[in-house]
Amino acid sequence: MKNTYTLEVAGVVRQLPIIPITDDLSIASFVILGDTEIVSATAPLLAAKLPEVDVLITAEAKGIPLIYEVSRQLNMKSYIVARKSVKPYMDAPLVNEVVSITTQKKQVLCLDGKDAAVIKGKRVAIIDDVISTGESISAIEELVKAAGGEVVAKAAILAEGSAAERSDIIFLEELPLFVKQ
């Protein structure tokens, strides 16, 4: 197995390190934190693919630079981040648990009560850097529904593995999984 995977998305090329997740599975590690070029190139393309939405939401932390730029492209004044723990400032937070392919352990996603009030009755797009198993997206979708919002789009820069076969997500490029034979 090679040590890197060449990804081209939105005209930007990256050599992604291939990282073992289990004995039989490796992923091409795609990290947008700190990568202004990739965020700036992909956000307008994602924004153009979205249906009409009122609110954008992402999970802490890797989706934050992307959701910022997508919200800017859509001339939105704000976006919502589902946090990974209940913070002292949160009033009546909504909480959900998730296990994602990259963390491989239970994580908590929390939505502040004031954010839940913003979502109520609104059309919501979930934004992320990569959709793989879909567990993180599903956990956010459950939070949005609990807050009374309607998820009208689930979008990411990349769809990893079988996620690329899903018809309910918007993405720019496919990212393979590397299974040991």
N, C-alpha and C positions, 0 to 999 in steps of 0.2 A: 504494500500500500504506500502511495506517495505521501509525503509529509505536508504538502499544501494543496489547496484547491484554488483554481483560478476562477474568480467570480467577476462577471461584468454585469453591471446594473446601471441604468440611466447614463450610459457612456463612461462610467467610472470602473476601473479595473482594480481589484484587490486580490492579493495572495493570502488566502485564509489558512491558518494552521489547522491541521486535522488533529483533533483532540479525542482520546478515548473516553467514553462515558461509562461503558461496561466492558467486560472481557470481549464481547462480540460486536459492540457498536461504537462507532466514532462519529463525530460531527465536525463539520468545517466551522470553526469558531468565528462568528460574525459579530463584531462589537462596534456599535456606532458611537458610543460615548467618546467624545473628543474628535470625531471625524466630521468636521464641518463640511468638507467637500461632498461626502456621500449623502449627508442629511440635506444639503442644499440642492443636490441634483435629484434626489428621489421624492422629496416632499411635494413639489409642484405636480409631479406625475400622479402621485397618490391622491392629492387633492382633486385633480381633474377627474378621477375615476369615481369619486364618492357621489352618492345621491344627495339630495338636499338634506342637510342635517342642522340641528340646533345646538348640539353639544358634542364635544370630543372628550374621550376618556382613554387613559392608558394605565398600565400598572407601573409602579415604581420599579426600576429606575431607568432601564435601558431605553424605554420608549419616550422618555421625557424630551430629549432634543428633537426627535422626529415630530411629536405632537405639537411642540412649540412652533416649529416651522410650518406644519400643515395648518395650524390655526392662523398663523400669520398670512399664509397664502389665501385662506378663505375669509380674511378680514374679520376674524372673530376676536373678541376682546379677552377671552379666557378659555381655559381648558381645565379638565379635572384629572387628578392623579389618585388612583387607588393606592393607598399606602400599605407598607408591609407590616405595620404594627399599629395598634391603637395609640394615638398620641394624647397627651394630657389636655390639649386644647380642643379635642374633638367632643362634640355634643351629640349624643345619641347615635354613635357610629353603627353602620351596618358592617357585618363581618362575614367573610367566607374563607374556606380553606382550599388550597390547591397544591398539587404536586406537579411540577413541570419537568421536562426532559433535562433542562440545564441545572436545576437546583437539586433534583432527585431527593428531596425531602419535603415534608409538609411546610407550606408557607401560608401565612394569613394575609388576606387582602382586606383592607378596611376603607370604607367610604364615610367621610364625615357627614353628620346630619345636615349641615348647611349645603354640602354638595348634593346630597340626596334630594333636597328641596329644589335645587336648580334643575335636576334631571326630571323631576316629576312632570309627566305629560309631554315630554320632549322627544324628538327624534335624535337618537344617539349613534355616533360612530365610535367603535372601539379601534384604537390605533396601536400597533405594536411593530417592533423591528422584524421579528420572525414569528411565524405561526408554524408549530411542529405538531405536537400531539393535540393541540387545541385546548388543553386543560386550563391554561391561564385565561384565554379568551372566554371560555365557558364560565369560569369563576367571576370574571368581570360582568359578563352578560347576566348572571344570576343577581349580582349586586344592582345592576341597572334596573332589572325587572322588579326587584324588591323595593327600589326607590320609586317605582311607577313610571319608568321611562321605557321607550320602545327602541330596541336595537335595530337600526336600519342598515348598518354596514359593519363589517369586520374586515379591517384592512391592515396589511403589513408590506414591508419591502419584499420579504422573501417568504415563500411557502416551502417548508422543509419536509422531505420524504413524501409520504402519502398525502400530506396536507395539500399538495399541488393538485390533487384529483378532486378536491372539494369544490362544490359549486356555490357554496355560501360565503366564500371569502374573496376579497380583492387583494391581489398581490402583483408585484412587478416581475419577479423572476423566481425560478425554482432553485432550491438548494438540496443536493442529494444527501442522503445518509450513507454512511460507509459501514456495511455489515461484513464481518469477518466470515470468510467461507470455510 
